[in-house]
Amino acid sequence: MPNPAELLDLPDFERAAKDVMSLLTWEYVSEGAADEITLRSNQRAYDEIRVVPRALVDVSRLNTRVSLLGREHAHPILLAPTAYQKLSHPNGELATVQGAADADATMVVSTTATVSIEDIAAAARHPLWFQLYVQPDRGFTRELAQRAEAAGYEALVVTVDTPALGPRYRELRAKFNLPPGLERANFRGRPTATGAQRAGEASIFSATLDPTVTWKDIEWLRSLTRLPVVLKGIMNPDDATRALQSGVAGIIVSNHGARNLDTTPATIEVLPRVAEKIEGRIPVLVDGGIRRGTDVLKALALGANAVLIGRPYVHGLAVDGARGVTRIVKILRRELEMAMAHCGRPTIAAIDSSVIWR
């Protein structure tokens, strides 16, 4: 494996990660659903969008700061929730939370982390959000939300796009399971703490996901926490309208990294239609396929207030632990600043749809 210092961009880290990850981990992290058409489309759709440079604008003082949910962020790049990070590095989420802080990035912690809500919060030096899967056991769901609030997390990110897992054949072929010694730390003491927890052939449903969740449950979740509730997994403009009516604090346009339903549109294709429905009333974030600073620029130009990355920082984690996570975010931020300079946009607020070549 090359010296991590010699890895210059996100594709470099991805190639290096494949060399250091086990086959099981690589297949789990990299896979998409079914034929992986949407997985490829998420990234390709960004590649097909063109941006317009602008000359003779003073860009000597670039400012990437954004405001989300009442807090100012140094830049619009957040870390999306990803499960089982100890598969990629022995310190797992504890390394990621350190790397996130060193990069001034907000980390969204997964329900299915391999380190507990409380232990991650204790190690944090930067704000955290908590991602929640509504569980069939609603008492346990309430407990998770309240644990996150008590530990100081600043938002509750409810994943709404997973009533069932998708056809993830790569992990099935790799016989994915949590290795001995790893567990879903937030499920400790429960039967769902270990094992693959995938549905068998007789059913499509998992013991850790609830297919009965509806908009009424979003109202219920809002009633039991003071944290702002953000919905992750909005791909239908009509759902964006319903989200506004439900009183949530923000939404994330996401197709779950293309891991659930194949042949959906790329998230960047959906983003403008969703943003049009929201009309700036609440923050709109987007994930899926972001690999370049120009991708971040395009997302902001098409209606996003911020973006989230998933697989790229896991690649950084696998290659160089906390330092790798920091490098990934800093590389992406630096590329964003370069793109802003060339397009004559010295601030995030100056990035609008006129950046996009029509």
C-alpha positions as CSV (number, residue, x, y, z in Angstrom):
1,M,0.0,0.0,0.0
2,P,1.4,3.5,-0.8
3,N,2.2,6.0,1.9
4,P,-1.1,7.7,2.9
5,A,0.6,11.1,2.4
6,E,1.0,10.2,-1.3
7,L,-2.7,9.7,-1.8
8,L,-3.9,12.9,-3.4
9,D,-7.6,12.6,-4.1
10,L,-10.7,10.5,-3.2
11,P,-10.2,7.9,-5.9
12,D,-6.6,7.3,-4.7
13,F,-8.0,6.5,-1.2
14,E,-10.7,4.2,-2.7
15,R,-8.1,2.2,-4.5
16,A,-5.9,2.0,-1.5
17,A,-8.8,1.0,0.7
18,K,-9.5,-2.0,-1.5
19,D,-6.0,-3.2,-0.8
20,V,-6.3,-3.1,3.0
21,M,-10.0,-4.1,3.6
22,S,-11.0,-7.7,3.9
23,L,-13.1,-9.0,1.0
24,L,-16.2,-9.1,3.3
25,T,-15.7,-5.5,4.4
26,W,-15.0,-4.3,0.8
27,E,-18.1,-5.9,-0.6
28,Y,-20.2,-4.6,2.3
29,V,-19.0,-1.0,1.9
30,S,-18.9,-0.9,-1.9
31,E,-22.1,-2.7,-2.9
32,G,-25.3,-1.4,-4.3
33,A,-28.7,-3.1,-4.7
34,A,-29.3,-5.7,-7.5
35,D,-27.6,-4.7,-10.8
36,E,-26.1,-1.6,-9.2
37,I,-27.5,0.7,-11.9
38,T,-28.3,3.4,-9.4
39,L,-25.0,3.0,-7.7
40,R,-23.2,3.9,-10.9
41,S,-25.7,6.5,-11.8
42,N,-25.3,8.4,-8.5
43,Q,-21.7,9.3,-9.5
44,R,-22.1,9.4,-13.3
45,A,-25.0,12.0,-13.0
46,Y,-22.6,14.4,-11.4
47,D,-20.0,13.8,-14.1
48,E,-22.5,14.7,-16.8
49,I,-23.3,18.2,-15.3
50,R,-21.2,21.0,-16.6
51,V,-20.3,24.2,-14.7
52,V,-19.6,27.7,-16.0
53,P,-16.4,29.5,-15.0
54,R,-16.5,33.2,-14.5
55,A,-13.6,35.7,-14.9
56,L,-12.4,38.8,-13.1
57,V,-14.2,38.3,-9.8
58,D,-12.3,39.0,-6.6
59,V,-12.1,35.5,-5.0
60,S,-9.1,36.2,-2.7
61,R,-11.2,35.6,0.4
62,L,-13.2,32.5,0.1
63,N,-15.8,31.7,2.7
64,T,-17.3,28.2,2.9
65,R,-19.4,28.7,6.1
66,V,-23.0,27.6,6.2
67,S,-25.8,27.6,8.8
68,L,-27.7,24.5,9.5
69,L,-30.3,23.9,12.2
70,G,-29.2,27.0,14.1
71,R,-25.4,26.3,14.1
72,E,-22.8,27.7,11.8
73,H,-20.6,25.1,10.1
74,A,-17.1,25.7,8.7
75,H,-18.1,24.1,5.4
76,P,-21.1,22.3,3.8
77,I,-19.6,18.7,4.0
78,L,-21.0,16.4,6.6
79,L,-20.3,12.7,7.3
80,A,-23.2,10.5,6.5
81,P,-24.2,7.7,8.9
82,T,-22.4,4.4,8.0
83,A,-22.7,1.2,9.9
84,Y,-20.1,-1.1,11.4
85,Q,-17.0,1.1,11.1
86,K,-14.9,-1.3,13.2
87,L,-14.9,-3.6,10.1
88,S,-12.8,-0.9,8.4
89,H,-10.5,0.1,11.3
90,P,-10.0,-1.3,14.9
91,N,-11.1,2.0,16.5
92,G,-14.1,2.4,14.2
93,E,-16.4,5.3,15.0
94,L,-13.9,6.6,17.7
95,A,-11.4,7.2,14.9
96,T,-14.0,8.8,12.7
97,V,-15.2,11.2,15.3
98,Q,-11.6,12.3,15.9
99,G,-11.0,12.7,12.2
100,A,-14.3,14.6,11.8
101,A,-13.4,17.1,14.5
102,D,-9.9,17.7,13.0
103,A,-11.7,18.5,9.7
104,D,-14.4,20.7,11.3
105,A,-17.0,18.2,10.0
106,T,-20.3,17.2,11.7
107,M,-20.6,13.4,11.9
108,V,-24.0,11.7,11.7
109,V,-23.7,8.6,13.9
110,S,-25.4,5.4,12.8
111,T,-27.9,3.5,14.9
112,T,-25.9,0.4,14.0
113,A,-22.5,1.8,15.0
114,T,-20.0,-0.6,16.6
115,V,-19.4,2.0,19.4
116,S,-22.2,3.3,21.6
117,I,-24.0,6.6,21.4
118,E,-22.5,7.6,24.7
119,D,-18.9,6.6,24.0
120,I,-18.8,8.4,20.6
121,A,-20.2,11.5,22.3
122,A,-17.6,11.3,25.0
123,A,-14.8,11.3,22.4
124,A,-16.4,14.1,20.3
125,R,-14.9,17.6,19.9
126,H,-17.4,18.7,17.3
127,P,-21.2,18.6,17.1
128,L,-22.8,15.3,16.4
129,W,-26.2,14.2,14.8
130,F,-27.7,10.8,15.5
131,Q,-29.3,8.7,12.8
132,L,-32.3,6.6,13.9
133,Y,-33.9,3.5,12.4
134,V,-37.3,3.2,13.9
135,Q,-37.4,-0.2,15.6
136,P,-40.3,-2.7,15.8
137,D,-39.9,-2.2,19.5
138,R,-41.1,1.4,19.9
139,G,-40.0,1.5,23.5
140,F,-36.5,0.8,22.4
141,T,-36.8,3.4,19.7
142,R,-37.8,6.0,22.3
143,E,-34.8,4.9,24.4
144,L,-32.4,5.4,21.5
145,A,-33.7,8.9,20.7
146,Q,-33.6,10.0,24.4
147,R,-30.1,8.5,24.8
148,A,-28.9,10.6,21.9
149,E,-30.5,13.8,23.4
150,A,-29.0,13.1,26.8
151,A,-25.6,12.5,25.3
152,G,-25.6,16.0,23.6
153,Y,-26.4,15.2,20.0
154,E,-27.8,18.1,18.2
155,A,-30.2,16.5,15.7
156,L,-32.2,13.3,15.2
157,V,-31.8,12.1,11.6
158,V,-34.6,9.5,10.9
159,T,-34.0,7.2,8.0
160,V,-37.3,6.8,6.1
161,D,-36.3,4.9,3.0
162,T,-35.7,1.4,4.5
163,P,-38.9,-0.5,5.2
164,A,-36.9,-3.5,4.1
165,L,-33.3,-4.1,3.0
166,G,-32.6,-4.2,-0.7
167,P,-31.2,-7.2,-2.7
168,R,-27.6,-6.8,-1.7
169,Y,-26.1,-9.8,-3.5
170,R,-22.4,-8.9,-3.0
171,E,-22.6,-9.2,0.7
172,L,-24.7,-12.4,0.5
173,R,-22.0,-13.9,-1.7
174,A,-19.4,-12.8,0.8
175,K,-21.5,-14.4,3.5
176,F,-21.6,-11.1,5.4
177,N,-21.8,-11.4,9.2
178,L,-20.4,-9.4,12.1
179,P,-17.2,-11.1,13.0
180,P,-16.7,-12.4,16.6
181,G,-16.1,-9.5,19.0
182,L,-18.1,-6.9,17.0
183,E,-21.6,-5.9,17.9
184,R,-24.2,-3.3,17.3
185,A,-23.1,-1.4,20.4
186,N,-26.4,0.4,20.9
187,F,-28.3,-2.9,20.9
188,R,-26.1,-4.4,23.6
189,G,-28.0,-7.0,25.7
190,R,-30.6,-7.5,23.0
191,P,-30.8,-10.4,20.5
192,T,-30.3,-8.0,17.6
193,A,-26.8,-7.0,18.9
194,T,-24.9,-9.5,16.8
195,G,-25.3,-11.6,13.6
196,A,-26.2,-10.5,10.1
197,Q,-29.8,-9.6,11.0
198,R,-30.8,-10.1,7.3
199,A,-34.2,-11.5,6.4
200,G,-34.3,-15.1,5.3
201,E,-35.9,-16.3,2.1
202,A,-39.3,-16.6,3.8
203,S,-39.6,-12.8,4.4
204,I,-38.1,-9.5,3.1
205,F,-38.2,-7.9,6.6
206,S,-35.5,-7.5,9.2
207,A,-35.7,-7.7,13.0
208,T,-34.1,-4.2,13.2
209,L,-36.4,-2.4,10.7
210,D,-40.1,-1.6,11.0
211,P,-42.1,-1.7,7.8
212,T,-45.2,-0.1,9.6
213,V,-43.6,3.3,10.0
214,T,-45.8,6.2,8.7
215,W,-46.0,10.0,9.0
216,K,-47.8,9.5,12.3
217,D,-44.6,8.0,13.7
218,I,-42.7,11.1,12.6
219,E,-45.1,13.2,14.7
220,W,-44.6,10.8,17.6
221,L,-40.8,11.1,17.4
222,R,-41.0,14.9,17.3
223,S,-43.1,14.7,20.5
224,L,-40.6,12.8,22.5
225,T,-37.4,14.8,21.9
226,R,-36.5,18.5,21.8
227,L,-34.0,17.8,19.1
228,P,-34.7,18.9,15.5
229,V,-35.9,16.0,13.4
230,V,-34.4,15.6,9.9
231,L,-35.8,13.0,7.5
232,K,-33.2,11.0,5.5
233,G,-34.3,9.3,2.3
234,I,-36.6,11.7,0.6
235,M,-36.6,11.0,-3.2
236,N,-40.2,11.9,-4.1
237,P,-41.2,15.6,-4.4
238,D,-44.6,14.8,-3.0
239,D,-42.9,13.4,0.1
240,A,-40.9,16.7,0.4
241,T,-44.2,18.5,0.6
242,R,-45.5,16.1,3.2
243,A,-42.3,16.6,5.2
244,L,-42.9,20.3,5.4
245,Q,-46.4,19.7,6.6
246,S,-45.1,17.3,9.3
247,G,-43.0,20.1,10.8
248,V,-39.6,18.5,10.5
249,A,-36.5,20.6,10.6
250,G,-34.8,19.4,7.4
251,I,-34.6,16.7,4.8
252,I,-31.9,14.7,3.1
253,V,-32.3,13.7,-0.5
254,S,-30.9,10.2,-0.4
255,N,-31.4,6.8,-2.1
256,H,-29.4,5.1,0.7
257,G,-26.2,5.0,-1.3
258,A,-28.1,3.0,-3.9
259,R,-28.2,0.0,-1.5
260,N,-32.0,-0.5,-1.3
261,L,-34.0,0.1,-4.5
262,D,-32.1,-0.2,-7.9
263,T,-33.1,1.9,-10.9
264,T,-34.1,4.9,-8.9
265,P,-32.9,8.3,-10.2
266,A,-29.5,9.6,-9.0
267,T,-29.9,11.9,-6.0
268,I,-28.6,14.9,-7.9
269,E,-31.3,14.4,-10.5
270,V,-34.0,14.4,-7.8
271,L,-32.5,17.3,-5.8
272,P,-33.8,20.3,-7.9
273,R,-37.4,19.0,-7.9
274,V,-37.3,18.4,-4.1
275,A,-35.7,21.8,-3.5
276,E,-38.4,23.5,-5.6
277,K,-41.1,22.0,-3.3
278,I,-39.2,23.1,-0.1
279,E,-38.7,26.7,-1.3
280,G,-36.0,27.3,1.3
281,R,-38.3,26.8,4.2
282,I,-36.1,24.1,5.8
283,P,-32.6,22.9,4.9
284,V,-32.2,20.4,2.1
285,L,-29.1,18.2,2.1
286,V,-28.1,15.5,-0.4
287,D,-25.8,12.5,-0.4
288,G,-24.8,9.8,-2.9
289,G,-22.0,9.8,-5.5
290,I,-20.1,12.9,-4.3
291,R,-16.4,12.4,-5.1
292,R,-15.1,15.9,-6.2
293,G,-15.3,19.4,-5.0
294,T,-17.1,20.3,-8.2
295,D,-19.8,17.7,-7.2
296,V,-20.3,19.7,-4.0
297,L,-20.5,22.9,-6.0
298,K,-23.1,21.4,-8.3
299,A,-25.2,20.1,-5.4
300,L,-25.3,23.6,-3.8
301,A,-26.1,25.2,-7.2
302,L,-29.0,22.8,-7.7
303,G,-30.7,23.5,-4.3
304,A,-28.8,21.8,-1.5
305,N,-27.7,23.6,1.6
306,A,-25.1,21.0,2.4
307,V,-23.9,17.5,1.3
308,L,-23.0,14.3,3.1
309,I,-20.4,11.8,2.1
310,G,-20.3,8.1,3.1
311,R,-18.1,5.6,1.4
312,P,-15.2,8.1,0.8
313,Y,-14.6,8.7,4.4
314,V,-14.8,5.0,5.2
315,H,-12.1,4.5,2.6
316,G,-10.0,7.2,4.5
317,L,-10.8,5.4,7.8
318,A,-9.6,2.1,6.4
319,V,-6.4,3.5,5.0
320,D,-5.2,5.8,7.8
321,G,-7.7,5.9,10.6
322,A,-8.6,9.3,12.0
323,R,-6.0,11.0,9.8
324,G,-7.6,9.4,6.7
325,V,-11.0,10.7,7.6
326,T,-9.6,14.2,8.0
327,R,-7.7,14.0,4.7
328,I,-10.8,13.0,2.8
329,V,-12.8,16.0,4.1
330,K,-10.0,18.4,3.6
331,I,-9.3,17.3,0.1
332,L,-13.0,17.7,-0.8
333,R,-13.2,21.1,0.8
334,R,-10.0,22.3,-1.0
335,E,-11.4,21.1,-4.3
336,L,-14.7,23.0,-3.5
337,E,-12.7,26.2,-2.8
338,M,-10.9,25.8,-6.1
339,A,-14.2,25.4,-7.9
340,M,-15.7,28.4,-6.2
341,A,-12.7,30.5,-7.2
342,H,-12.9,29.5,-10.8
343,C,-16.6,30.1,-10.9
344,G,-16.4,33.5,-9.3
345,R,-18.3,32.5,-6.2
346,P,-16.5,33.7,-3.1
347,T,-19.2,32.5,-0.7
348,I,-21.6,29.6,-0.4
349,A,-24.5,32.1,-0.7
350,A,-23.2,33.2,-4.1
351,I,-23.5,29.7,-5.5
352,D,-26.8,29.5,-7.4
353,S,-28.2,27.8,-10.5
354,S,-26.3,30.1,-12.9
355,V,-23.2,28.0,-12.0
356,I,-24.7,25.2,-14.1
357,W,-24.2,25.2,-17.9
358,R,-27.7,25.0,-19.5
